[in-house]
């Protein structure tokens, strides 16, 4: 259901709420679904799980855009703040001159974080709707949520969540607004009522970067596994390479950007190809496509590499692949590893900060190799193709990361905040 910032009509609560669980009105604040990334999927899965338990969920978007909009259930209210520019933050200057002035440098330049422009509209939403708690995700949306709460004057309990390994991403940053993150986190994050990270390693890192007490950070694993994954995994094979009797297919997935380090996966695949027939499919879009194709031609494996771009149903690929590989240089969690295991697909990963080691229980459910080591990654891929683990065991492990479990953990956080004076 779509509503505007001036419309607060609610859908009837779902009937599946646990009887002893009082209904809450919850606001989940996201930038948009424009990137179609892991954090956006997490917030969608969480909204669905919370509304499924009978809570009133407002999915508050700074700008309504993106690939997952048609997956929002009718039990979730979609609130469009209609943000066009980061400069829409400036009307908030009289209400909070100090905090807004801290953000002015971030507003300058063509890559300004436009989500900051949501602050005035989000503050109006909080004053009008009075949710019992608000959850935000990602650095600048977190900052926007905290500042909006401050100028709203209503004291909505606000939880922020961090989804990426800050130290490593900052080391690779080139944009000034990214390099400014540590200063802003230290300024704004201590104002949060609750801080959540999606892995324990990420919590350790955030405590250092943001100067937060480690004990104040809660780890809640991402709500990755939902009931429809199994149904979508059974859909028809989406590519002729995935038919029975074809050579083994290795699958990777993610945005084609440096963080995912797909060149290392292509190099590892070329090593695997030296000893056996195999094919590689990398799902996702981004500006790294041309470089990957050029590298594949250089290594002589271009005919065995497919880059289909973003696909709506990656699970049909995972369910039929001989191996799923995460080659990232850094992560916050690693949703795709869990999704692949939920499909019964053997997995291998780099031991990158932070998340894969926790998902795979330090190698118990799939090999972990050093970041950037294509020889070790090739060996790991061959090992799981030759000796695949039991699919049932992988699915059982993935059940540790269901949307329902994550929803319960977030509700514990929200209820603990409501109990405070």
VMD Tcl script that draws the C-alpha trace (Angstrom):
set ca {
  {0.00 0.00 0.00}
  {1.41 3.41 -0.97}
  {0.84 6.42 1.24}
  {2.14 9.95 1.04}
  {3.72 11.79 3.97}
  {0.33 13.36 4.69}
  {-1.62 10.09 4.73}
  {-1.37 7.82 7.76}
  {-4.10 5.28 6.98}
  {-3.15 1.86 8.29}
  {-3.75 -1.59 6.83}
  {-5.45 -4.06 9.23}
  {-2.94 -6.00 11.30}
  {-2.06 -9.46 10.03}
  {-3.65 -12.33 11.91}
  {-0.47 -14.35 12.41}
  {0.88 -12.35 15.36}
  {1.92 -14.38 18.36}
  {-0.98 -14.02 20.79}
  {1.13 -12.64 23.63}
  {2.94 -10.12 21.45}
  {1.35 -6.65 21.50}
  {1.24 -4.91 18.14}
  {3.79 -2.15 17.64}
  {3.91 0.60 15.08}
  {7.38 0.40 13.57}
  {9.14 2.65 11.06}
  {11.85 1.15 8.85}
  {13.73 3.98 7.14}
  {15.65 3.31 3.93}
  {17.13 5.50 1.24}
  {15.33 3.66 -1.58}
  {15.43 0.29 -3.27}
  {17.33 1.85 -6.17}
  {20.54 -0.11 -5.68}
  {18.84 -3.47 -5.28}
  {21.59 -4.36 -2.81}
  {21.86 -6.50 0.29}
  {20.82 -3.86 2.83}
  {17.69 -3.06 0.82}
  {16.78 -6.75 0.66}
  {17.38 -7.05 4.41}
  {14.98 -4.21 5.21}
  {12.33 -5.63 2.88}
  {12.60 -9.10 4.43}
  {12.45 -7.62 7.90}
  {9.39 -5.48 7.04}
  {7.60 -8.55 5.72}
  {8.48 -10.66 8.76}
  {7.44 -7.97 11.25}
  {4.15 -7.26 9.48}
  {3.56 -11.00 9.28}
  {3.63 -11.06 13.06}
  {0.86 -8.46 13.13}
  {2.89 -5.31 13.72}
  {2.08 -2.07 11.90}
  {5.08 -1.49 9.66}
  {5.76 1.74 7.80}
  {8.51 1.28 5.21}
  {9.65 4.88 4.97}
  {11.62 5.66 1.81}
  {13.49 8.87 1.16}
  {12.69 8.25 -2.50}
  {10.49 5.47 -3.88}
  {12.57 3.72 -6.51}
  {14.11 0.33 -7.11}
  {13.70 -3.27 -8.08}
  {11.95 -4.72 -5.03}
  {8.88 -2.47 -4.94}
  {6.57 -5.14 -6.35}
  {7.59 -7.46 -3.48}
  {6.28 -5.17 -0.73}
  {3.20 -6.86 0.76}
  {-0.08 -5.00 1.23}
  {0.32 -5.31 4.99}
  {3.30 -2.91 4.82}
  {2.64 0.82 4.39}
  {5.05 2.45 1.96}
  {5.72 6.07 2.88}
  {7.32 8.22 0.16}
  {9.20 11.26 1.49}
  {9.78 12.48 -2.06}
  {13.42 13.55 -1.64}
  {15.07 15.02 -4.73}
  {18.26 16.59 -3.43}
  {20.53 16.71 -0.40}
  {19.92 20.46 -0.30}
  {16.44 19.76 1.10}
  {18.27 19.37 4.41}
  {18.92 23.13 4.66}
  {15.45 24.08 6.03}
  {16.41 22.07 9.12}
  {19.27 24.50 9.87}
  {17.30 26.74 12.29}
  {16.08 23.72 14.26}
  {19.50 22.09 14.69}
  {22.23 24.49 13.53}
  {25.13 22.57 15.06}
  {24.36 19.12 13.61}
  {23.35 20.51 10.21}
  {26.55 22.55 9.95}
  {28.51 19.35 10.58}
  {26.85 17.92 7.47}
  {27.29 20.91 5.15}
  {30.66 19.69 3.75}
  {28.96 16.44 2.75}
  {26.35 18.40 0.77}
  {28.93 19.93 -1.54}
  {29.85 18.28 -4.81}
  {28.08 16.12 -7.38}
  {28.13 12.95 -5.26}
  {26.43 14.48 -2.21}
  {24.44 11.90 -0.21}
  {20.97 12.96 -1.31}
  {19.33 10.94 1.49}
  {20.26 13.74 3.92}
  {17.55 15.79 2.22}
  {15.00 13.48 3.88}
  {15.56 14.97 7.34}
  {12.75 17.61 7.37}
  {10.14 15.27 5.84}
  {11.17 12.40 8.11}
  {10.85 14.68 11.14}
  {7.32 15.61 10.04}
  {6.47 11.92 9.64}
  {7.70 11.18 13.18}
  {5.66 14.00 14.69}
  {2.53 12.88 12.86}
  {2.74 9.07 13.03}
  {4.50 8.61 16.40}
  {5.90 5.11 15.74}
  {6.91 3.06 18.76}
  {10.41 2.68 17.29}
  {12.37 3.50 14.14}
  {15.09 1.42 12.48}
  {17.46 2.84 9.85}
  {20.14 1.16 7.75}
  {23.44 2.36 6.23}
  {25.61 5.26 7.28}
  {23.98 8.38 5.84}
  {20.39 7.13 6.32}
  {21.36 6.40 9.95}
  {22.59 9.96 10.34}
  {19.44 11.32 8.68}
  {17.23 9.28 11.02}
  {19.03 10.48 14.14}
  {18.90 14.13 13.07}
  {15.21 13.85 12.07}
  {14.40 12.35 15.45}
  {16.22 15.24 17.15}
  {14.37 18.02 15.33}
  {11.02 16.23 15.50}
  {10.96 16.69 19.25}
  {9.03 13.46 19.86}
  {11.84 11.22 21.12}
  {11.05 8.19 18.97}
  {13.34 5.34 20.08}
  {15.77 5.06 17.16}
  {17.92 2.06 16.25}
  {20.61 2.32 13.60}
  {22.14 -0.60 11.73}
  {25.50 -0.94 10.00}
  {25.89 -3.35 7.10}
  {29.46 -2.99 5.83}
  {32.98 -3.29 7.18}
  {33.98 0.33 7.67}
  {37.75 0.07 8.05}
  {38.19 -1.85 4.81}
  {35.71 0.20 2.82}
  {37.37 3.42 4.03}
  {40.77 2.09 2.97}
  {39.42 1.67 -0.58}
  {37.45 4.95 -0.61}
  {38.13 7.66 -3.17}
  {35.11 9.92 -2.66}
  {35.50 12.68 -0.03}
  {32.04 12.01 1.43}
  {33.07 8.43 2.21}
  {36.34 9.50 3.81}
  {34.36 11.88 6.06}
  {32.34 9.01 7.53}
  {34.39 8.38 10.72}
  {34.06 12.00 11.87}
  {30.31 11.97 11.26}
  {29.78 8.61 12.94}
  {31.55 9.82 16.06}
  {29.36 12.92 16.03}
  {25.97 11.27 15.45}
  {26.01 7.55 16.31}
  {26.28 8.00 20.12}
  {22.79 9.56 19.95}
  {21.22 6.27 18.87}
  {19.10 4.36 21.36}
  {20.33 1.10 19.87}
  {23.12 0.11 17.49}
  {22.95 -3.11 15.48}
  {25.58 -4.69 13.26}
  {25.01 -7.70 11.03}
  {28.07 -9.66 12.18}
  {30.25 -9.77 15.28}
  {33.34 -8.83 13.31}
  {31.52 -5.77 12.07}
  {30.61 -4.83 15.66}
  {34.28 -4.94 16.66}
  {35.16 -2.72 13.71}
  {32.35 -0.22 14.31}
  {33.31 0.19 17.96}
  {36.76 1.34 16.86}
  {35.72 3.55 13.96}
  {32.78 5.26 15.69}
  {34.26 5.31 19.19}
  {31.34 3.36 20.65}
  {31.55 0.99 23.63}
  {31.62 -2.53 22.23}
  {29.04 -3.65 24.80}
  {26.57 -1.09 23.39}
  {26.48 -2.82 19.99}
  {24.11 -5.73 19.30}
  {24.77 -8.26 16.55}
  {21.74 -9.53 14.66}
  {22.40 -11.69 11.63}
  {20.59 -10.67 8.48}
  {17.05 -11.92 7.72}
  {18.10 -13.77 4.57}
  {16.07 -16.98 4.34}
  {12.39 -16.60 3.52}
  {9.86 -19.29 2.53}
  {9.79 -18.24 -1.11}
  {13.47 -19.04 -1.72}
  {12.69 -22.76 -2.01}
  {9.77 -22.09 -4.37}
  {11.81 -19.80 -6.61}
  {14.73 -22.22 -6.62}
  {12.45 -24.82 -8.21}
  {11.59 -22.60 -11.19}
  {12.76 -23.66 -14.64}
  {16.48 -23.50 -15.41}
  {17.15 -19.90 -16.45}
  {20.19 -20.65 -18.62}
  {21.10 -23.52 -21.00}
  {24.38 -24.06 -19.18}
  {22.39 -25.19 -16.13}
  {20.75 -28.18 -17.82}
  {21.46 -31.67 -16.52}
  {24.52 -33.29 -18.05}
  {26.25 -29.99 -18.83}
  {29.73 -29.19 -17.47}
  {29.92 -27.86 -13.88}
  {28.76 -24.26 -13.48}
  {30.28 -21.90 -10.92}
  {28.10 -18.96 -9.90}
  {29.01 -15.63 -8.31}
  {26.66 -12.74 -7.54}
  {26.94 -9.10 -6.59}
  {27.50 -5.66 -8.00}
  {30.38 -5.49 -10.45}
  {32.51 -3.23 -8.29}
  {35.91 -3.48 -6.55}
  {34.47 -4.65 -3.22}
  {33.32 -7.94 -4.77}
  {36.73 -8.59 -6.40}
  {35.36 -10.58 -9.30}
  {38.73 -10.41 -11.14}
  {40.08 -12.83 -8.54}
  {37.11 -15.13 -9.23}
  {37.77 -14.99 -12.99}
  {41.46 -15.81 -12.43}
  {40.52 -18.68 -10.12}
  {38.06 -19.94 -12.71}
  {40.77 -19.89 -15.38}
  {42.89 -22.12 -13.13}
  {39.97 -24.51 -12.63}
  {39.43 -24.59 -16.41}
  {42.99 -25.77 -16.95}
  {42.11 -29.08 -15.33}
  {38.45 -29.66 -16.23}
  {35.52 -28.39 -18.31}
  {33.63 -25.74 -16.36}
  {31.67 -22.53 -16.85}
  {31.28 -19.35 -14.82}
  {28.17 -17.15 -14.45}
  {28.42 -13.88 -12.50}
  {25.07 -12.29 -11.67}
  {24.87 -8.55 -11.13}
  {25.40 -5.24 -12.86}
  {27.89 -2.43 -12.46}
  {30.66 -0.57 -14.19}
  {33.18 -3.41 -13.93}
  {31.70 -5.46 -16.76}
  {34.10 -4.39 -19.52}
  {37.17 -5.09 -17.37}
  {35.94 -8.57 -16.48}
  {35.29 -9.44 -20.12}
  {38.71 -8.12 -21.08}
  {40.36 -10.20 -18.35}
  {38.45 -13.32 -19.46}
  {39.66 -12.83 -23.04}
  {43.22 -12.37 -21.80}
  {43.00 -15.62 -19.82}
  {41.33 -17.52 -22.67}
  {38.04 -18.25 -20.85}
  {35.73 -15.66 -22.41}
  {33.64 -18.34 -24.12}
  {32.92 -19.93 -20.76}
  {31.95 -16.74 -18.91}
  {28.44 -15.24 -18.81}
  {27.53 -11.86 -17.30}
  {23.72 -11.69 -17.53}
  {23.43 -8.60 -15.29}
  {20.86 -8.27 -12.53}
  {18.44 -11.21 -12.39}
  {15.20 -11.23 -10.44}
  {15.58 -14.87 -9.43}
  {19.18 -15.81 -8.57}
  {17.98 -18.86 -6.65}
  {17.21 -20.84 -9.80}
  {20.89 -20.39 -10.72}
  {22.16 -21.29 -7.25}
  {20.02 -24.42 -7.01}
  {21.58 -25.83 -10.19}
  {25.17 -24.64 -9.78}
  {28.00 -26.96 -8.81}
  {29.52 -24.22 -6.65}
  {28.71 -20.73 -5.46}
  {31.71 -18.50 -4.78}
  {32.03 -15.26 -2.81}
  {35.29 -13.55 -3.81}
  {34.81 -10.27 -1.92}
  {37.58 -8.13 -0.48}
  {35.23 -7.10 2.33}
  {31.61 -7.57 3.38}
  {29.28 -6.70 6.20}
  {27.71 -10.14 6.24}
  {27.48 -12.00 2.93}
  {23.79 -12.63 2.23}
  {24.47 -14.50 -1.00}
  {26.36 -17.24 0.85}
  {23.29 -17.95 2.97}
  {20.99 -17.81 -0.07}
  {23.16 -20.34 -1.91}
  {23.20 -22.69 1.08}
  {19.42 -22.38 1.37}
  {19.31 -23.67 -2.22}
  {21.54 -26.61 -1.28}
  {24.49 -25.27 -3.29}
  {28.09 -25.89 -2.12}
  {29.87 -22.65 -1.28}
  {33.39 -21.29 -1.03}
  {34.42 -17.84 0.12}
  {37.26 -15.52 0.85}
  {37.88 -15.07 4.56}
  {37.18 -11.38 4.19}
  {36.11 -9.00 6.90}
  {33.44 -9.49 7.98}
  {30.73 -12.13 7.97}
  {31.68 -15.14 5.81}
  {33.67 -16.82 8.57}
  {30.68 -16.52 10.90}
  {28.25 -17.82 8.28}
  {30.46 -20.81 7.41}
  {31.43 -21.45 11.05}
  {35.09 -20.85 10.25}
  {35.15 -23.32 7.37}
  {32.86 -26.05 8.71}
  {30.28 -25.43 5.97}
  {32.56 -24.37 3.13}
  {36.22 -23.52 2.54}
  {37.58 -20.07 3.38}
  {40.63 -18.71 1.55}
  {42.72 -15.52 1.81}
  {41.42 -12.42 0.03}
  {42.84 -12.01 -3.46}
  {44.44 -15.49 -3.60}
  {43.16 -16.92 -6.88}
  {45.24 -20.10 -6.56}
  {43.72 -20.93 -3.17}
  {40.26 -20.03 -4.42}
  {40.65 -22.31 -7.45}
  {41.67 -25.17 -5.15}
  {38.64 -24.54 -2.95}
  {36.30 -24.51 -5.95}
  {37.67 -27.80 -7.26}
  {37.39 -29.39 -3.84}
  {33.66 -28.67 -3.46}
  {32.94 -29.73 -7.05}
  {34.75 -33.04 -6.47}
  {33.37 -33.62 -2.96}
  {30.20 -31.59 -2.50}
  {28.76 -31.43 1.02}
  {25.28 -32.74 1.68}
  {22.65 -30.29 0.51}
  {20.51 -31.01 3.57}
  {23.36 -29.99 5.87}
  {23.78 -26.69 4.04}
  {20.06 -25.99 4.18}
  {20.02 -26.72 7.90}
  {22.81 -24.21 8.44}
  {20.99 -21.57 6.39}
  {18.01 -21.95 8.73}
  {20.06 -20.10 11.34}
  {19.55 -16.95 9.26}
  {15.80 -16.79 8.69}
  {13.77 -13.61 8.52}
  {11.67 -14.86 11.44}
  {14.70 -15.24 13.72}
  {15.96 -11.78 12.83}
  {12.52 -10.27 13.42}
  {12.43 -11.78 16.90}
  {15.83 -10.30 17.73}
  {14.87 -6.84 16.50}
  {11.64 -7.00 18.47}
  {13.66 -7.75 21.60}
  {15.68 -4.60 20.94}
  {12.56 -2.48 20.32}
  {10.83 -3.80 23.45}
  {13.89 -3.16 25.59}
  {13.89 0.47 24.45}
  {10.18 0.88 25.20}
  {10.79 -0.41 28.70}
  {13.30 2.34 29.45}
  {12.06 5.59 31.04}
}
mol new
graphics top color blue
foreach p $ca { graphics top sphere $p radius 0.5 }
foreach p [lrange $ca 0 end-1] q [lrange $ca 1 end] { graphics top cylinder $p $q radius 0.2 }
display resetview
